[in-house]
Amino acid sequence: VRGVINILSNLMQEDVKNAFESLKKSSENDDNIISSYKEQIKFGYENYRVQFAQSKYKQPNWRETIQVLNNGIPINIIDLYQLVLATFRKIKKEIKYSNLNKYKSFWNCDGHGREEKPRAEGLCRNELIKELKSSLPTYLDITPEYHMAADKRADIAIKINDIMLPIEAKRDYHAELWTACQQQLVIYTNAPSAEGYGIYLVFWFGEKRPENIKRHPNQITPPISAEDLEIQLNDLIPNDKRHQLTAIVLDVSPH
């Protein structure tokens, strides 16, 4: 078994990940002989993950490096991921502190402009795409309802050449708030063009939301701010995925 683990950890193939997942699952059963190799499986998978990421990494030449340093075109998924994260943080500040009341775009309002209820999730996503298109370089393709494998659709995909960053978006009172990152977004990040990277975006509506936020799976104190929720969601991301997955909470509450 140890020999098989070593062989797998040095194979730079996408489907090796599935083999390790199967081994990890088997090792959790104490009645299974594989359980005695739990640590070797964990070490082998980590070795595979690091080497596989390195094998997919495109080493930039000097011209490409200068481009990226000058906010140029992303040349790999890491560049794109960092660019979009920085853009989301900029959008967060603009919506929260702008005197243009941008947050109202995410609400249905009455004839006097008073917030009545949050807009449908798809419409919130479309408003977010407008913000992204006005903030990101025009050479990036920003697509809603992007078709993925197994007839799945990512809420938003940001693409350039053969690089694609999937984004899953939810309102803060969605029934799958606490699980969507691990059970939906992770599936999209398995696409070869995503290389494991993705962003989980949540709209925070505050006290005027029509339903309460669902209980945290660990029964901890419910979040009282967008910042609280962002911390709690990121804490649920497995340690070995935190360099590839990030939860961003956009505060669109009335203020």
N, C-alpha and C positions, 0 to 999 in steps of 0.2 A: 504494500500500500504506500509506504514511504517513497518508493521508487516512482510510482505513478504520480504522486503529488509533485515530485521534483520535475518530472517530465512536463506535466501540465503547466507548472509555474514558469516554464521557459518557452512555452508555445505562444507565439504572438498572433493568436487568432481570436476573433470576436466571440465565438461560441464557447471558448474555454471558460468564460465567466459563468455560463450555465452549468458546466460540469462542476465548478467549485461550489456554486450555490447548492447543487444536489448533494455534494459531499458534506457541506456545512450542515445541511438539514439532517442528514443521516447521523452525523456525529453528535447531535443533540439528544439522540436516543441512547440512554445509558445501557440498554440491553443489547446494543448493536456493537459489533467488534470495531466498527469505524470510530466509535466514541473515544477510544484510546489514542486516536491520532488527531484529536481536536486541535491542539496547539500547532501541529505540523500543517494542518489544513489552513488554519488562520494565517500562519507565516507564509505558506505557499501562495495563498490568494493575494496577500499584500505584495509579495514579490512580483507576481504576475501583473497586478494592477499598475504598479509603478513602472515596470518595464514596458507594458503595453502603451501606457500614456507617453512614455519617452519615444517609443517607436512611431507613434502617430504625430509627434511634435515636429513641426516644420521649422527648421533652423533658419532664421531670417538672415539675408545678406546685409551688408552695411547700408545699402540704399533703403531697404525695407525697415531696418532698425530706425533710421533717421525719420522715416515717414511716421512710424508709430509714436516716437518721442514728440513729434510735432502734431499730434492728434491726427495722424494719417490713417490710411486704410488698414483695418485689422487683417493680420496675415494668418491667424489661427484662432481657434475657439476661445482660448484664454483671453486674447486681446478683445474679442467681441464681447465676452462675458463681463470683463472689467469696464468696458466702454458703456454697456447698457446699465450696469449697476450704478456707475457714476451719474448717468443720465437720470435714472430713477430717483436718486438722492436729490438731484437738482429740481426735478418735478415736484417732489415732496415739499421742498421749501417754498417753491412758487405757489403751490396750491394752498399751503397753510398760511403763508404770510402776505400773499398778494392782495392788494386793495381792489382787485378786479372781481372778487368773489368767484373765483374759478371753481370752487367746490360745488356751486349750484348746478353745474353741468351734470353732476351725478345724481341730481334730485328731480323729482316731479314737483313743480311749484304751482301755487294757485295764481290767480290773476294779479295779485299784489306782490308776487315774487317770494312768497313765504314757502318754505320747504314743507311738503306734505308727506311724501314717502320716497324711499330710494328708487331710482330707475331700475329697470330690468338688468340682469347681469350682462346680457349681450350689449345693451346700450352703454353701460358703464365701460365695458371693454372698448367699444368704439370711441368713446370720449378719450380713453387712455391712449388709443392709437393716434388720435389727433395730436395729443401732447407729445408722443414719441416722434411723430413725423416732423413736428415743428422744432424738436430739440436735437434729433439725430441727423447725421449726414445723409444727404439725398441718395448716395450710392447704396444705402442699405434698403433691402426689400422687406417691408413690414406687412405681414399677411395675417388676417383673422381666419379662424377656423381652418388651420393648416392641416391638410390630410397626412395622417401618419399610418404606420403599419397596423394591421388587424382592424382596419376600418375605424380607427380612432382619429380624433381631431384635437390638436393643440389650440387653445384659445388664441394665442398669438405666436407667430414664428418670425424671427428676425434673421435674415439671410444675406450672405454675400458669397458668391462663387459656390464652393462646395461646403461651406460652413453654415450651420443653422442652430440658433439658440431658441428653444421652446419656452413659452411662458404660460403658466396656468393661473387663471384669475378667478377669485371668489369674493362674494360679499361676506362681511364678517359674521352674519348669522346663518350662513349656509350649513346644511346638515353635515357636510363632509369637510368642514373647515379644518379640523385637526388631522385628517387623514389624506387629503387630496395631494399633498406634496409627495408623500411616500407611495401612495397607491395610484396616482394618476400621472403626476409630473415625471416621476422616475421612469415610467414606461416610455414616455416620449424621449427622455434623455438617452435611452438605449439605442437610438438611431445613430448610425455611424457618423453622420454629419454633426451630431451634437456632442459626441465623445463623453457623455456622462454629465454635461453641464445643463443647467436650467434655472429658472427663476420662478418662485411662487409669489404671486402678487395678490394681496387682500385689500379690499376697500373697507375702511373703518368709518361707520356712519354715526357712531356715538349714541347718546341717549335717545335720539329720535328714531332709532331703528325699530321696525315693527315687531321684531321677535328678539328674545334673549339669545345671547351667544350660547352655543351648546357647551356642556360641561367638558372641561379638559379631561383627557383620558386618564391622567394621573390624579384627578380630583383636586388640583391645586386651586388657589384663589383666582377667581375670574379676572381677566384683564380689565383695567379701568381707563386705559388710554391706548392709542395706537402704538406707542412705544412699548407698553407692557405686552401687547399681543405679539409684536414683532420679536421680542425676546423669547416669549414662550414658544412660538412657532419654530424659531431657529434652534432652540434647545431640543426639539423633537427630531431634528435631523441627525442621523447617525454620524459619529465622529469621523468615520472614513469617507464621508460624503460632503463634509462641511466646506471643503475647498472647491466643490463643484456646484453645490446647491445653496441658494440663499432665499430666505423669505423677506419680502418687503411689504410693509403695511402703509398704505396711502391714506392719510387722514383727510377724509372728505366730509367730516362732521360740520354742522353749522357753527360758525364762530364769527 
